[in-house]
């Protein structure tokens, strides 16, 4: 999320100017990842990469096994409820 230090305010990337500056004070806003490292010196709606911000070690995170188990159990349950309508 783009942060303007002089204004002490978060901005939506589409609210920034075309050069990636703050619309109120004109300061250049940097884009940071989760660890606080600067990804790019300019943030615009086109240059904002949410996947790069969310990655901590450079690899895509996979869904945990218990989430997959929950989804499978939900599908089985809903399928059984659908079948039970006709029985």
Residue pairs with C-beta under 8 A, 6 or more apart in sequence:
1 10
1 11
2 10
2 11
2 12
2 13
2 16
2 29
2 31
2 43
2 48
3 9
3 10
3 11
3 29
3 32
4 10
4 11
4 22
4 24
4 25
4 27
4 29
5 27
6 22
6 25
6 27
7 22
7 24
7 25
7 27
9 24
11 22
11 23
11 29
13 43
13 44
13 45
13 48
14 45
15 23
16 22
16 23
16 29
16 43
16 44
16 45
17 23
17 26
18 44
19 28
19 42
19 44
20 28
20 29
20 41
20 42
20 43
20 44
20 47
21 27
21 28
21 29
22 28
22 29
28 41
28 42
29 42
29 43
30 38
30 40
30 41
30 42
30 43
31 38
31 39
31 40
31 42
31 43
31 47
31 48
31 53
32 38
32 39
32 53
33 39
33 52
33 53
33 55
33 56
34 53
34 54
34 55
34 56
35 56
39 49
39 52
39 53
40 47
51 60
54 61
55 61
